[in-house]
Amino acid sequence: MMKLNQWLIQRKLNPKRVYLALLALFALVFLIVLIVLTTTQDDDKIYLVENAEIRTGPNAGYPVVYNVQKGDTFKVLSRSGKWLEVISSKNHQKGWIAGWHTNLDIKEDVNPDLKPLKNKTIVLDPGHGGKDNGASSQTAKNSHEKDITLKTGLELKKMLEKEGAKVVMTRKDDTFVSLEDRKAKGDAFISIHNDALASQNANGATVYYFHKKQAPLAKTLNASIQKKVLLSDRGARQEDYQVLRQTKKPAVLLELGYISNPTDEILMNDQNHRYIVETAIVDGLKNYFLYE
């Protein structure tokens, strides 16, 4: 220290002033670093400007996990369009929330009076037909998959048209259509089926997709079906089905219950049950096109 003082004095510098200046410089640098770190940590923090819901996925078709209140704070984990994946500062629960409920400058661009399916072309593909019965039940009803899928498709067509959609059917009656011909130009492709296994115990609904960009439609429809329908949730799954592989458009293959399960068979032959299923599909499509 003495040598440093002598060195400073030789250069006509006041050691005390030099030390004070260095101390002030270090304090300034520390303050700047602290501000930068604090700002960086707060960049991913948001708060709610109104009451809202946390959902399991990035659109309104997904089920609500829990309700949240104005002023609640969250950390943003990821983003999908105008939806944010967040974790609560309060209870550390994760989920998705619409960005327009937060302090971020995200505008809600949905007019609830608009019909999201208006002028959309939906291709409906009732599975099997003609010489191809598809799966068949082992009960006295002897139900054939081709008959149930056609009933579902025709009923769903009327519901979609009421929403302003244009509907293209791959078959309208009991005729055989090859897999190669089960395609058409449209905004979404829905292939309708009923599953079957040797065991009578298997039950529930599955929504299949092939291309990754088809996954959002599959997950939205699965969430909507599970919200309304009394069928076990077998999830949205990726599978290499030709009718899905041969189109790049949003497309799913729906397995709406097991015809090999006596209880599921009773449900799929019941018009009231099919109406609930078809309503869930329409609602899922509406949510998908609202927030795509």
Sequence and secondary structure as in RCSB ss.txt:
>XXXX:A:sequence
MMKLNQWLIQRKLNPKRVYLALLALFALVFLIVLIVLTTTQDDDKIYLVENAEIRTGPNAGYPVVYNVQKGDTFK
VLSRSGKWLEVISSKNHQKGWIAGWHTNLDIKEDVNPDLKPLKNKTIVLDPGHGGKDNGASSQTAKNSHEKDITL
KTGLELKKMLEKEGAKVVMTRKDDTFVSLEDRKAKGDAFISIHNDALASQNANGATVYYFHKKQAPLAKTLNASI
QKKVLLSDRGARQEDYQVLRQTKKPAVLLELGYISNPTDEILMNDQNHRYIVETAIVDGLKNYFLYE
>XXXX:A:secstr
 HHHHHHHHHTT  HHHHHHHHHHHHHHHHHHHHHHHHHHHHTTEEEBSS EEEESSSSTTS EEEEE TT EEE
EEEEETTEEEEEETTT  EEEEEGGGBSS       TTS TTTT EEEEEE  BTTB  SB SSTT  BHHHHHH
HHHHHHHHHHHHTT EEEES SSS    GGG    SSEEEEEEEE  SSS    EEEEE SGGGHHHHHHHHHHH
HHH  S EEEEEE   HHHHT  SSEEEEEEEETTSHHHHHHHT HHHHHHHHHHHHHHHHHHHHH 
